[in-house]
Amino acid sequence: MKVHQTKIICRVCGYDDNPSNADRCQRCHSTLNRSFPESAKNSQTKNSSAFPWSVIPLIALLLGTGGMYWFYRSHTTATLKDKPSAVVTPTQQPLEKQPPAIASNTADIQTYASMQDVPNVPTGVFNYGGATCFAAMTAHGMHSSIAKVRPNFHLRYTEPPVNVPPGCSTGIGMLLDGELSFAQNGRSVSDAEYRKAKERNFTLQQVPVAIDGIVFFTHRNVPLPGLSVKQLQDIFLGKVTNWKQLGGPNRAIAPISQDPKVHASLKLLLSDRVNNLGRNVKIVRDYTTAMRRVAATPGAISYSSASIAVGQRSIHLLGVARGSSKDYVSPVAGNLVNVAALRDGSYPITRRLFIVIRRDRTPDEQAGVAYTNLLLSHEGQQIVEKAGFAAIH
């Protein structure tokens, strides 16, 4: 049997017959690398001849699939970088299909030295309405002063529908329905009213412009100096029915009120009990009607804004004390409203008066902002106090 001797291949000249123990090539005398014998070459040649060609289709399939995945990922990533996507939940429309939110620019409410300085007053005819106590401002020259400096800003008082009494709730309802450009209000806007506006894709903004006092008055044959808040509550809840129980004449008490569902004044006295009026309480349309009814009815009592009642000679104004005390604070100072007592809070029953703006990006919004700024100007606030309210600036 012939023994195969391992030969070393020279990597320089390629000579392949060098003995396995040779250090240099027998042809070119270069140093030999014994780690690369001829048998290794033969082994590689032999193994390569047995390459498994059947796996080539599988390799090609894998390479093709990988290439397609890399292309998809690269294309998708580039697309996402160039174009943001909208996230859609089961209960939400795509963002681009949702109605735009109404932005409320409260920075446009400012105070100015005079009405002439108020900017962005629109031209046209604009409807207003709501709380009837604002009539005192009109009577003392508020709107005539506005007309002098802004003759093209026409203000039109709008009556509510037939058989619907005027008042705060009526005015807000008309504002929500688009019948008013802005509303005059004697109470805060309710949560339900804010929600209703939002459902119609606009918002409401209330801005305080004055402080009002609610005064109580009787027929002139009830000459009491005053009543406490507790006594007034008992009268309108029907717990006290004769003036004799309160130190007055032996005469039945005849309480007269406006509808508490429309007007906010009585709620300041009764709070959540405003819907539990006594059976002897008579409901009338407005302050003027109440005043006339009291003047014509012995033993009658009612209430109104101080700006309307002060100075009326046909009725008797009462002082009001907190709680059950007899520390009466008069709503009048001389022949005028006791504005100082309204401002410092010593008079027990006061409220803020508001202009309610319809934030809907229309000329109505611009009219509401302008009217508010005109009332808040130094000139406007002087008229506010002249009309029997406390200014807030």
C-alpha positions as CSV (number, residue, x, y, z in Angstrom):
1,M,0.0,0.0,0.0
2,K,1.4,3.4,-1.0
3,V,1.5,6.0,1.6
4,H,0.5,9.5,0.5
5,Q,3.1,12.1,1.6
6,T,1.9,15.6,2.3
7,K,3.4,18.3,0.1
8,I,3.6,22.0,0.8
9,I,2.5,24.5,-1.8
10,C,4.6,27.7,-2.2
11,R,2.3,30.7,-2.0
12,V,4.9,32.8,-4.0
13,C,5.6,30.7,-7.1
14,G,2.9,28.0,-6.7
15,Y,5.4,25.1,-6.7
16,D,3.5,22.2,-5.1
17,D,6.0,19.5,-4.7
18,N,7.9,20.7,-1.6
19,P,8.4,18.1,1.1
20,S,6.4,18.4,4.2
21,N,9.5,19.1,6.3
22,A,10.9,21.7,3.9
23,D,11.4,25.3,5.3
24,R,12.0,26.9,1.9
25,C,10.6,26.4,-1.6
26,Q,12.8,24.2,-3.7
27,R,12.1,26.4,-6.7
28,C,12.1,30.1,-5.5
29,H,13.6,29.6,-2.0
30,S,10.8,31.6,-0.4
31,T,9.7,30.8,3.2
32,L,7.0,28.1,3.1
33,N,3.8,28.2,5.2
34,R,3.3,24.8,6.6
35,S,-0.4,25.6,7.5
36,F,-1.4,25.4,3.9
37,P,-0.5,21.8,2.7
38,E,-1.5,20.3,-0.6
39,S,-3.9,18.0,1.2
40,A,-5.9,21.1,2.4
41,K,-6.2,22.2,-1.2
42,N,-7.3,18.8,-2.3
43,S,-9.8,18.7,0.5
44,Q,-11.2,22.0,-0.5
45,T,-11.4,21.0,-4.1
46,K,-13.1,17.8,-3.1
47,N,-15.6,19.5,-0.9
48,S,-16.4,22.1,-3.4
49,S,-17.2,19.5,-5.9
50,A,-19.9,18.2,-3.6
51,F,-21.6,21.6,-3.0
52,P,-25.4,21.1,-2.3
53,W,-26.9,22.9,-5.3
54,S,-30.4,22.1,-4.2
55,V,-30.4,24.9,-1.5
56,I,-29.8,27.6,-4.1
57,P,-33.6,28.2,-4.8
58,L,-34.3,28.5,-1.0
59,I,-31.5,31.0,-0.6
60,A,-32.8,33.0,-3.6
61,L,-36.3,33.1,-2.1
62,L,-35.0,34.3,1.3
63,L,-32.9,37.0,-0.3
64,G,-35.9,38.2,-2.4
65,T,-38.2,38.3,0.5
66,G,-35.7,40.2,2.6
67,G,-35.1,42.7,-0.1
68,M,-38.9,43.4,-0.5
69,Y,-39.3,43.9,3.3
70,W,-36.3,46.3,3.3
71,F,-37.8,48.4,0.5
72,Y,-41.3,48.5,2.1
73,R,-39.8,49.6,5.4
74,S,-37.7,52.3,3.8
75,H,-40.6,53.6,1.7
76,T,-43.1,53.7,4.7
77,T,-40.6,55.4,7.0
78,A,-40.0,58.2,4.4
79,T,-43.7,58.6,3.9
80,L,-44.4,58.9,7.6
81,K,-41.7,61.6,8.0
82,D,-43.3,63.7,5.2
83,K,-47.0,63.3,6.2
84,P,-48.4,63.1,9.7
85,S,-51.3,60.7,10.3
86,A,-54.6,61.2,12.2
87,V,-55.4,58.9,15.1
88,V,-59.0,57.7,15.0
89,T,-60.7,56.1,17.9
90,P,-64.0,54.2,17.7
91,T,-65.9,57.1,19.2
92,Q,-64.1,59.9,17.4
93,Q,-64.1,61.3,13.9
94,P,-60.8,62.0,12.1
95,L,-59.4,65.3,13.3
96,E,-59.7,67.0,10.0
97,K,-63.5,66.3,9.9
98,Q,-64.2,67.7,13.3
99,P,-65.6,71.3,13.6
100,P,-63.0,73.9,14.6
101,A,-63.0,75.0,18.2
102,I,-64.1,78.5,19.0
103,A,-61.2,80.5,20.5
104,S,-62.2,83.1,23.0
105,N,-60.0,86.2,22.8
106,T,-60.5,87.6,26.3
107,A,-57.6,90.0,25.7
108,D,-59.9,92.3,23.6
109,I,-61.8,93.3,26.8
110,Q,-60.0,96.5,28.0
111,T,-60.6,99.7,29.9
112,Y,-60.3,103.0,28.1
113,A,-60.3,106.6,29.3
114,S,-63.3,107.6,27.1
115,M,-65.8,106.1,24.8
116,Q,-64.1,107.7,21.9
117,D,-61.0,105.7,22.6
118,V,-62.7,102.3,22.3
119,P,-61.5,100.6,19.0
120,N,-63.2,98.2,16.6
121,V,-66.7,99.4,17.1
122,P,-68.7,97.8,14.2
123,T,-71.3,99.6,12.1
124,G,-74.8,98.3,11.8
125,V,-77.9,97.6,13.9
126,F,-77.4,95.2,16.8
127,N,-80.1,93.8,19.1
128,Y,-79.8,93.6,22.8
129,G,-82.1,92.7,25.8
130,G,-82.2,90.7,29.0
131,A,-82.1,92.1,32.5
132,T,-84.5,95.1,32.8
133,C,-82.5,96.9,35.5
134,F,-80.1,98.1,32.7
135,A,-82.9,100.4,31.6
136,A,-81.6,102.9,34.3
137,M,-78.3,103.2,32.5
138,T,-80.1,104.0,29.2
139,A,-82.3,106.5,31.0
140,H,-79.2,108.3,32.4
141,G,-77.6,108.7,29.0
142,M,-75.5,105.6,28.3
143,H,-76.8,104.9,24.8
144,S,-77.1,108.6,23.9
145,S,-73.4,109.1,24.9
146,I,-72.4,106.1,22.7
147,A,-74.4,107.4,19.8
148,K,-72.5,110.7,19.9
149,V,-69.1,109.1,19.4
150,R,-70.2,106.1,17.4
151,P,-73.3,107.2,15.4
152,N,-73.1,104.2,13.1
153,F,-73.3,101.7,16.0
154,H,-77.0,101.4,16.3
155,L,-78.4,99.6,19.4
156,R,-81.9,98.2,19.3
157,Y,-83.7,96.9,22.3
158,T,-85.5,93.7,21.4
159,E,-88.7,92.6,23.3
160,P,-89.1,88.8,24.0
161,P,-91.8,86.9,22.3
162,V,-95.5,87.6,23.1
163,N,-96.5,86.4,26.6
164,V,-92.9,85.8,27.6
165,P,-91.7,88.2,30.4
166,P,-88.3,90.0,30.0
167,G,-85.5,89.0,32.3
168,C,-82.2,87.3,32.6
169,S,-83.2,83.8,31.6
170,T,-85.2,85.1,28.7
171,G,-82.3,87.2,27.5
172,I,-79.8,84.4,27.6
173,G,-82.3,82.2,25.7
174,M,-82.7,84.8,23.0
175,L,-78.9,85.2,22.8
176,L,-78.4,81.4,22.4
177,D,-81.1,81.4,19.6
178,G,-79.3,84.2,17.8
179,E,-82.1,86.8,18.4
180,L,-79.7,89.1,20.3
181,S,-76.2,90.3,19.5
182,F,-75.4,90.4,23.2
183,A,-77.3,90.2,26.5
184,Q,-77.5,92.3,29.6
185,N,-77.6,89.9,32.6
186,G,-78.2,90.2,36.4
187,R,-76.8,86.8,37.3
188,S,-74.0,84.4,36.3
189,V,-74.5,82.3,33.2
190,S,-75.5,78.8,34.2
191,D,-73.6,75.6,33.4
192,A,-76.6,74.4,31.3
193,E,-76.4,77.6,29.2
194,Y,-72.7,77.2,28.7
195,R,-73.3,73.7,27.5
196,K,-76.0,74.7,25.2
197,A,-73.7,77.3,23.5
198,K,-71.0,74.7,23.2
199,E,-73.4,72.3,21.5
200,R,-74.0,75.0,18.9
201,N,-70.3,75.5,18.3
202,F,-69.8,78.8,20.0
203,T,-69.1,80.0,23.6
204,L,-70.5,82.6,26.0
205,Q,-68.4,85.0,27.9
206,Q,-69.8,87.1,30.8
207,V,-68.0,90.3,31.8
208,P,-69.0,92.3,34.9
209,V,-69.7,96.0,34.4
210,A,-71.4,97.2,37.6
211,I,-72.7,96.3,41.1
212,D,-76.4,96.4,41.8
213,G,-78.3,96.4,45.1
214,I,-81.7,94.7,45.5
215,V,-84.0,96.9,47.6
216,F,-87.4,96.1,49.3
217,F,-90.3,98.5,49.5
218,T,-93.8,98.5,50.9
219,H,-97.1,100.4,50.6
220,R,-96.7,103.8,52.4
221,N,-99.1,102.6,55.2
222,V,-96.4,100.2,56.4
223,P,-93.8,102.7,57.9
224,L,-91.3,100.2,59.3
225,P,-87.7,101.4,59.3
226,G,-86.4,98.1,58.0
227,L,-86.5,94.3,58.0
228,S,-83.8,91.6,58.5
229,V,-82.9,89.2,55.8
230,K,-84.6,86.4,57.9
231,Q,-87.8,88.4,58.1
232,L,-87.8,89.0,54.4
233,Q,-87.3,85.3,53.8
234,D,-90.2,84.4,56.0
235,I,-92.5,86.9,54.2
236,F,-91.9,85.4,50.7
237,L,-92.0,81.8,51.9
238,G,-95.4,82.5,53.5
239,K,-94.2,81.9,57.1
240,V,-95.2,85.4,58.2
241,T,-98.5,86.7,56.9
242,N,-99.4,89.8,59.0
243,W,-97.4,93.0,59.6
244,K,-98.3,92.9,63.2
245,Q,-96.0,89.9,63.6
246,L,-93.1,92.2,62.6
247,G,-94.0,95.2,64.7
248,G,-96.2,96.9,62.1
249,P,-99.9,97.5,61.7
250,N,-102.5,94.7,62.0
251,R,-102.8,94.2,58.2
252,A,-102.3,91.2,55.9
253,I,-99.0,91.1,54.1
254,A,-99.4,91.0,50.3
255,P,-96.1,89.9,48.8
256,I,-95.5,90.7,45.1
257,S,-92.8,89.1,43.0
258,Q,-91.6,88.6,39.5
259,D,-91.4,85.0,38.1
260,P,-88.2,83.5,39.8
261,K,-87.8,81.2,36.7
262,V,-87.1,84.3,34.6
263,H,-85.7,86.9,37.0
264,A,-82.7,86.3,39.3
265,S,-83.3,88.9,42.0
266,L,-85.3,86.9,44.5
267,K,-82.9,84.0,44.4
268,L,-80.3,86.3,46.1
269,L,-82.7,86.3,49.1
270,L,-84.1,82.7,49.0
271,S,-81.3,80.8,47.3
272,D,-82.5,77.2,46.6
273,R,-85.9,77.8,48.2
274,V,-86.8,80.3,45.5
275,N,-89.3,77.8,44.1
276,N,-91.1,77.4,47.4
277,L,-92.9,80.7,47.5
278,G,-95.8,81.2,49.8
279,R,-99.3,80.8,48.4
280,N,-100.1,84.5,49.0
281,V,-97.3,85.7,46.7
282,K,-98.5,87.3,43.5
283,I,-96.4,87.1,40.3
284,V,-96.1,90.1,38.0
285,R,-94.3,90.8,34.7
286,D,-91.5,93.2,35.7
287,Y,-90.2,95.8,38.3
288,T,-92.4,98.6,37.0
289,T,-95.6,96.5,37.4
290,A,-94.5,95.4,40.8
291,M,-93.9,99.0,42.0
292,R,-97.3,100.1,40.7
293,R,-99.1,97.2,42.3
294,V,-97.4,97.9,45.7
295,A,-98.3,101.6,45.5
296,A,-102.0,100.6,44.9
297,T,-102.2,97.7,47.5
298,P,-102.3,98.4,51.2
299,G,-100.0,96.0,53.0
300,A,-98.1,95.1,49.9
301,I,-94.3,94.5,49.7
302,S,-92.0,93.8,46.7
303,Y,-88.4,94.4,45.5
304,S,-86.4,95.8,42.6
305,S,-83.0,97.0,41.6
306,A,-82.0,100.0,43.7
307,S,-81.5,102.1,40.5
308,I,-85.2,101.8,39.7
309,A,-86.8,102.2,43.2
310,V,-84.8,105.0,44.7
311,G,-86.5,108.3,44.3
312,Q,-90.0,106.9,43.9
313,R,-92.4,108.8,46.2
314,S,-95.3,106.4,45.8
315,I,-93.6,103.6,47.9
316,H,-91.7,103.2,51.2
317,L,-88.1,102.0,51.0
318,L,-86.9,99.6,53.8
319,G,-83.5,99.3,55.3
320,V,-82.1,95.7,55.4
321,A,-80.1,94.0,58.2
322,R,-78.1,90.9,57.9
323,G,-79.4,87.6,59.5
324,S,-81.9,88.3,62.2
325,S,-80.3,91.6,63.5
326,K,-81.7,95.1,63.5
327,D,-78.6,96.8,62.1
328,Y,-80.4,98.2,59.1
329,V,-78.5,99.6,56.2
330,S,-80.4,102.1,54.1
331,P,-80.3,101.7,50.3
332,V,-80.4,105.4,49.9
333,A,-78.1,108.3,50.8
334,G,-80.1,111.5,50.6
335,N,-82.1,111.2,47.5
336,L,-79.6,108.9,45.7
337,V,-78.6,105.2,45.8
338,N,-76.2,104.4,48.7
339,V,-73.5,103.5,46.2
340,A,-70.8,103.4,48.9
341,A,-72.7,100.7,50.7
342,L,-73.0,98.7,47.5
343,R,-69.4,99.0,46.8
344,D,-68.1,98.1,50.2
345,G,-70.6,95.3,50.8
346,S,-72.2,96.7,53.9
347,Y,-75.6,96.6,52.2
348,P,-76.6,92.9,52.6
349,I,-78.1,92.0,49.2
350,T,-76.0,92.9,46.1
351,R,-75.1,91.4,42.8
352,R,-72.8,91.9,39.8
353,L,-74.3,92.9,36.5
354,F,-72.8,91.4,33.3
355,I,-72.7,91.8,29.6
356,V,-72.8,88.4,28.0
357,I,-70.9,88.1,24.7
358,R,-71.7,85.5,22.1
359,R,-68.2,84.3,20.9
360,D,-69.1,83.1,17.4
361,R,-66.6,85.1,15.2
362,T,-69.4,87.2,13.7
363,P,-70.2,90.9,13.8
364,D,-72.4,90.1,16.9
365,E,-69.3,89.1,18.8
366,Q,-67.6,92.3,17.8
367,A,-70.6,94.3,18.9
368,G,-70.7,92.6,22.3
369,V,-67.0,93.3,22.9
370,A,-67.4,96.9,21.8
371,Y,-70.4,97.5,24.0
372,T,-68.7,96.0,27.0
373,N,-65.6,98.2,26.5
374,L,-67.8,101.3,26.1
375,L,-69.4,100.5,29.5
376,L,-66.1,99.8,31.1
377,S,-64.5,103.0,29.9
378,H,-64.0,105.7,32.5
379,E,-66.7,107.7,30.8
380,G,-69.0,104.7,30.9
381,Q,-68.4,103.9,34.5
382,Q,-69.3,107.5,35.5
383,I,-72.7,106.9,33.9
384,V,-73.0,103.6,35.7
385,E,-72.8,105.4,39.1
386,K,-75.0,108.2,37.9
387,A,-77.6,105.6,37.1
388,G,-77.6,104.2,40.7
389,F,-75.0,101.3,40.5
390,A,-71.6,101.0,41.9
391,A,-68.8,101.1,39.3
392,I,-66.2,98.4,39.3
393,H,-63.4,100.4,37.8
